Amino acid sequence: MAPVPPPVSLRLGRNGAKALDDLARLRGVTKAEAARQAIEEAAERERRKGGLRAEAARLMEDPAYAEEALELVELLEELA
C-alpha cells in the first residue's frame, strides 16, 4: 500500500477561491476533490506539452521534414 502524502495548505486568494467554488459546484464534487482534479489535469496538460515540444524539436532536426515544412510555408504564402 502506497504511503499517504501529507495534506497541503493553499492560500488561493479571492479569485482562486471563487474559481475553486465554481469548479466544485459545476462538477458536483467537494472543493477538495475539485482541487485534486484540477491539479491532476494541469499536470497532464504540462506533460503533453512537454511531449509535443520534444516531438517538434525531433522533427525539426530531420532535414527531410524541415524541407517539407518550408515547401508548405511557401505554398501557403503563394495561396494567400
For each residue, the residues with C-beta under 8 A, 3 or more apart:
1:
2:
3:
4:
5:
6:
7:
8:
9:
10: 16 35
11:
12: 15 16 17 19 20
13: 16 17
14: 17 18
15: 12 18 19
16: 10 12 13 19 20
17: 12 13 14 20 21
18: 14 15 21 22
19: 12 15 16 22 23
20: 12 16 17 23 24 31 34 35 38
21: 17 18 24 25 31
22: 18 19 25 26
23: 19 20 26 27 34 37 38
24: 20 21 27 29 30 31 33 34
25: 21 22 28
26: 22 23
27: 23 24 33 34 37
28: 25
29: 24 33 34 37
30: 24 33 34
31: 20 21 24 34 35
32: 35 36
33: 24 27 29 30 36 37
34: 20 23 24 27 29 30 31 37 38
35: 10 20 31 32 38 39
36: 32 33 39 40
37: 23 27 29 33 34 40 41
38: 20 23 34 35 41 42
39: 35 36 42 43
40: 36 37 43 44
41: 37 38 44 45
42: 38 39 45 46
43: 39 40 46 47
44: 40 41 47 48
45: 41 42 48 49
46: 42 43 49 50
47: 43 44 50 51
48: 44 45 51 52
49: 45 46 52 53
50: 46 47 53 54
51: 47 48 54 55
52: 48 49 55 56
53: 49 50 56 57
54: 50 51 57 58
55: 51 52 58 59
56: 52 53 59 60
57: 53 54 60 61
58: 54 55 61 62
59: 55 56 62 65 66
60: 56 57 65 66 69
61: 57 58
62: 58 59 65 66
63: 66 67
64: 67 68
65: 59 60 62 68 69
66: 59 60 62 63 69 70
67: 63 64 70 71
68: 64 65 71 72
69: 60 65 66 72 73
70: 66 67 73 74
71: 67 68 74 75
72: 68 69 75 76
73: 69 70 76 77
74: 70 71 77 78
75: 71 72 78 79
76: 72 73 79 80
77: 73 74 80
78: 74 75
79: 75 76
80: 76 77
